[in-house]
């Protein structure tokens, strides 16, 4: 009799209207399917979070994200609370329970949202109580996104440490998150595994290599970190050297003013990825544009929204991933970003062009780490089931 394929439940920020979040879920689904694992994404979103995005993102852009998710991911029935997730696990248990990637280990005790408090579905703590079959729990490069666990209530820290003890495979996306988990008293092994989007490096590099554009361009998404006058001055420098500047929107439709041209919403996540992969440079505030640009070997200057002062940069996921590529000096916190000039930023981009092949090799190395982790998931899950 033919053995049924392994079933994996994945909990991550798959359905939020965010290009990077959608792409990391897509990359995870692609990697699991390639290994014969049926990946079902638990369609978890608290009502408060859903209402937040309905108020801040246009219906057209929300529909673009929904279409991408429906086309590329297999979803469970809708889940909005920890209790509903518990019921789902009891009714239809899986072989593998995966939390991550993305900031699923972020905690904010001041928030009333369930997903920002402990426990919540991302910690998989209800699985051990509800599941009768053999299974494994996996943390797939989650992030605490700057949360300082030392400031959390002691009972919460103990609860987190207890939950971590029940994971068979535990990885995190960055050293900051690792240090926070170890601070709970957890003594087990924690591996560093890059964002799953790095597993798309071959595709991203093919887009960069085979790019056919009428004129090379620099992507800008500063989210208001730079004024229209600053961007106009930067655009004049770029055009002097034969480049355009292109404003790429956030899902909320925020666009920089003063570029050569702009791209508006609605925008599909894969189209968004291609725009960055085919560019000749990126200047902006968010994390996943940096990841895609690093994969493609595209020069990057980050006006990092995740840290303000130099002493807080080790909490920043952007600074940490750029450090992996030897580019930490090209990542500027919010305080320093206010003072960088258009000429300085242009010079930082130009300096990196000589190192493009080296950065692409580092991206492939990151891809191999992610791929090996997925292989490990398959190996451990298969042994556990048998």
N, C-alpha and C positions, 0 to 999 in steps of 0.2 A: 504494500500500500504506500502510495506517495505521501511523504511527510508534509504537513502544512508549513508554510513559511512562518518565520517568526513575526510576531505582531509587536510593534513599538508604539507607545503613546508618547507624544512629544508635547511638552509645555514650554512655550516661549511667547515672545511678543510678535506672533506671526501675522496678526490681522490688524494691528494699529496702522493708521495711514502714515507710514514712514518708509521711505525707499530702502534704507539699510536693513530695517527690521524684516521687511518682506523678503529681501534677498538672502539674509542669513537663514531664514526658514526654508527658502527655496533650495539653498545649497545643502542644508541638512537633509531635506527630503530626497534630493538627487543622490546624495552619497549613500543613504540607507537603501534606496531602491536599487542602486547599482550592486548592492550586496545581498539582494534577494529578501530584504526586510520590508514588510508592509508598514509604512509610517502613517500613523493617524495623528493629526495635530488636534489636541484638545482645544476646542473653540471657547477658551476662557477669556472673558472680559467683564469686569465689574460694570454695573450700570452707570456708575459715576464717571468712569473713564470713557465709556461710549458716548455719554452726553457731552463730555468735554470736547471730543473730536467733532461731533456734529455741530458744535457751536463755532469751531475754529477752522474747519476745513470745508471747502465747497463741496456740494453734492457731486459735481462732475469729477473732482479729484478723489472723493471717497469711492465713487463707482469704479474709477480706474484701479484702485487698490483691491476692491472687492473682486473685480474681474480677474486680476492677476492671481489672487489667492484661489479663486474657484477653479481656474484653469490649471494651476500647478500643484495644489496641495489637496490631500484628502482630509476632511474635517470630521470631527465627532459632532454629536448634537451639541447645542449651545449650553455652556456652563457659565454661571455668573457668581457662584459661591463655592467655598470649600466643601460644604455639605453636598452640593450637587456633584462635585467631582468625586467625592467619596462614594456616592450612589452609583456613578458610572463605573468606577473600578470594581465595585461589588457585582454589578450586573453583567459586566463583560470585561474580565481581567485580561491583561496583556502579558507578554513575555519580557518586555523591556520597557522601563519607564525612564524617560529622558527629560531633564530640565535644562534649559538653555538652548542656544546661546542668548546673548543680550543681558540686560541689567535685571535679571530675575532675582538676584540676591540683594537688590537695593531695598533698604528699609527706612521708613520715615515715620517714627512714632507719633508725630504731630498730625499725620494725615488720617482721615477717616476711611480711606479706601482700603479694602481688604488686601489688594495685591501689594500694598506698601507696608503691611504689618505682618508680624509672625504670630501664628503659622498662617500660611496661605498655600494654595495648590502647588506652587513652584518648589516647595521644600519636600514634597512627596511624602509627608509624614503620615498621611492617612492610608497609604498603600499597604503598609505592613499589617494594619488592622483589618483591611477589607479583602485582601487577596489570598486565595487559598492555594493557587498553583505556584509552581516555581517561577521566579522572576529575578531580574536584576534592576538595580537603580543606578542611573548614570547622570553625572553632572557634566554637560557638554559646554565647556568654556563659558560659564556664566560670569557675570560681573556684579560687584557691589556698587559700582558707579559712584565712587567717592564717599560712600557711607563709612563713618567711623564707628565701628562696632564697640569700641571701648566706651562710648557715650550711651550705649543702649542699656536698658534695664538688665540687671544681672540675671533675672529669671529668663529673659529672652535670650541672652547669650548662652545660658546653659541649655535651653531648648534647642537652639541652633546646633550646638555641639552634639547633642543627643541625636538630632536628625541626621547629621553628617555621618555618624557612626553606622548608619544603616545603608550607606551607599557602597556598592561594590566597585564602582569606577568613579573617581572624583577628579575633575580637572577644572581650572578656572582660566579666564582670558588674560589676566594680568597679575603682576606681583602684588599690587595693592590689595586685590581681592584675596589672594592667598594669605597675606599677612593678617587680614581681618578674620578669616576663618580659623587660622591657627590661634588667634587671640581668644577664641571661645573655649579653649581647652582641648580642642580636637587634636589628636596625636597621629592620625593616619596619614597616608600618602596623598599629596595633592600635586597633580601634574599641571604644567603650563601648556595650554593648547590655544593657538591663535583663533581668531574669529573664523567661523565656517566659510565666510565669503572668500577667504584665501584658497579654498578648494576649487574655486572658479577661475583660478589664475590662468590656466591654459586658454580658456575662452576669452578672458579679458585681454591677454597678450595677443591673441589672434585678432581681436578688434583693433588693437593699437597698431599691429603690424600691417594689417590690410586696410587701414583707414584711407578713405578717399574723400578729402574735403577740399572745397574750392580755395580755402585760405586757412592756415593754422590759427588756432584760437586758444585763449586762456579762459578757463571757467572761473567765475566769481560768484560766491554765495556767502557774503560776509554778514548777512542778517542784520544790517544796520551798524555793524562795527566800523564801517567806513562811510564817510559822507559822499554825497553826489560829486562835490568838488574833488575829493580825493580820487574817486573812481574815474572821473573825467581826466585827471592828470595822469593816472596810471594808463588809461586807454590811449592817450596821446603818445606815451612812451612805447607801448606795444605796437601801435600802428606805424610808428617810425621804423620799427624793425620788421615790419611785414606781418604782424599778427593782429587778429581781432580780439576783442574781449566779449565774452558771452555771459549774460546773467542767467543763471539757472535757478528756478524757484524752489523754495521749500514746499512741502505738501500744503502748508497754510497759505501759499501764494505769495510769500514775501520775496520781493525781487529787488536787487541792487539797481540803482539809477545811475546813468552815466556811461554805460557800456556801449560797444559798437552795435550790438543787437541783443535780443533777449528771447528766451523760450518761456512760454507760459504754460500754466496748467490747463487741462488735465495732462498728466505725463505718466506713462507706464514705467514701472520699476526697471524693466530691462532696457527700455529706451534711455532712461536716466543713467543707467550703468554705461551704456554705449557712448553717451555724450562725454562722460568723464574719461573713459578708456581711450577715446580717439582724440582727446585734447592734447595740448602742448604744455599745459600747466594748470595748477589749481591753487586758488587763493580763497580760503573760506574758514568757516567756524566749526563745521560738524565732523563727526568721526568717520562714517562710512565713505564719504567722498575721498577721504585720505586713504582708506584701505584700498579702494578701487584704483586710485592714482598710483599708489605704491606698487600694486600688482602689475600695472601697465608700464612702470618705469617713468611715469609722468612726474616732473618736478612739482614739489608741494611747498607752499608756505601756509602754515596753519595759524589763524587768528583764533586760538583755542577758547571755546566757550566753557570748557570744563575745569579751568583753573584761572585764578586771577594773579596770585603772587608767585614768584619763583619757588618759595619754600613749600607751596602746595601742589607743585606740578606732578609729584609722584602719585597723586590720586587720579590724575587725568589719564583716561584710556588713550587719548590721542597722543599725548606726550610720550607715553610708554611704548606705543607701537612705532612711533617715529624714532625713538631711541633704538629699537631693534634694527632699524635700517640706517643707523648712524646719522640721523637727521634731527636729533633733539634740539639742536641750535637753530632749527628752522620752524620751531613751534613756540609761539609767543602767547603768554597768558593775557588776560583782558587788560591788565594794567600796562604792560609793555606794548600791546597792540595799538594803544592809543597814540603811540609816538613813532611808529614805523612809517617812513615816507614811501611814496610811490617808487622813487628811484631805488631805495633800499630793497623793497620787495622784488622789484624787477631783477636786481642784481642777485638776490638769493635764488630766484628761479633759474637764471642763466648759469649760475655756478653749478647747479645740479646736473645740467645736461650732459656733462662729460662722464657722469657716473650711472647713466641709464642702464647699461648692460649689467652692472653689478647689482643694482637694485632689483632688476628682474630676476636675477639668480636667487637673491634673498627671498623674494616672493615665492619662488618655486620650492625653496627649502621650507617655508612656512606651510605651503600646500602639503608637502610630504608629512609634516607633523600632524596636520588635521586628518589626512588620509590614513595614517597609521593608527590614529585614535579610533576612527570608524572601524578599521580592521579589528582592533582590540575589542570593541563592543560586540562585533559579530562572534569573535572567538569565545569570549566569556559567556555570552548569552547561549551559544550553542552547547557549550560544555554544561552549563547549568540546566538546560532543558533536558539533556540526555542523562 
